[in-house]
């Protein structure tokens, strides 16, 4: 999977279960959202931080 330098990544938290997904398009109905991040790797690192901080549930 190649990363585009123009692609932006977001972390979106599901309303019901508290799990966080990494997506490339920000949904308009997201309860909680972090980003945009410049790379998928940065978004993954931030998601790990959110899990450690107790703001997201791990899968």
C-alpha positions as CSV (number, residue, x, y, z in Angstrom):
1,X,0.0,0.0,0.0
2,X,1.5,3.3,-1.0
3,X,1.0,6.5,0.8
4,X,0.2,9.6,-1.1
5,X,1.7,12.8,0.2
6,X,-1.6,14.5,-0.4
7,X,-3.6,11.9,1.5
8,X,-4.9,12.9,5.0
9,X,-5.6,10.4,7.7
10,X,-8.1,10.7,10.6
11,X,-8.9,8.8,13.7
12,X,-12.6,8.4,14.3
13,X,-14.2,7.0,17.4
14,X,-17.3,4.8,17.1
15,X,-20.3,6.1,19.2
16,X,-21.4,2.7,20.6
17,X,-18.3,0.7,21.4
18,X,-15.6,3.3,21.8
19,X,-13.2,1.7,19.2
20,X,-11.2,4.0,17.1
21,X,-10.8,3.5,13.3
22,X,-8.2,5.1,11.0
23,X,-9.8,6.4,7.9
24,X,-8.9,8.6,5.0
25,X,-12.1,10.6,4.9
26,X,-13.6,12.4,7.8
27,X,-17.2,11.5,8.3
28,X,-19.5,14.4,9.0
29,X,-21.4,12.5,11.8
30,X,-18.4,11.4,13.9
31,X,-18.8,11.8,17.6
32,X,-15.1,12.2,18.2
33,X,-12.4,12.7,15.6
34,X,-8.6,13.5,15.7
35,X,-6.6,14.7,12.7
36,X,-5.8,15.3,10.0
37,X,-2.5,13.5,10.0
38,X,0.0,13.6,7.1
39,X,0.7,9.9,7.0
40,X,-0.9,6.6,8.0
41,X,2.0,5.9,10.3
42,X,1.5,9.1,12.2
43,X,-2.2,8.3,12.6
44,X,-1.4,4.8,13.9
45,X,1.1,6.2,16.4
46,X,-1.5,8.7,17.6
47,X,-4.1,6.0,17.9
48,X,-1.7,4.0,20.1
49,X,-1.4,7.1,22.3
50,X,-5.2,7.5,22.5
51,X,-5.5,3.8,23.6
52,X,-2.8,4.3,26.3
53,X,-4.6,7.4,27.5
54,X,-7.9,5.5,27.8
55,X,-9.7,7.5,25.1
56,X,-10.0,4.6,22.7
57,X,-10.6,0.9,23.1
58,X,-8.0,-1.5,21.6
59,X,-9.2,-4.1,19.1
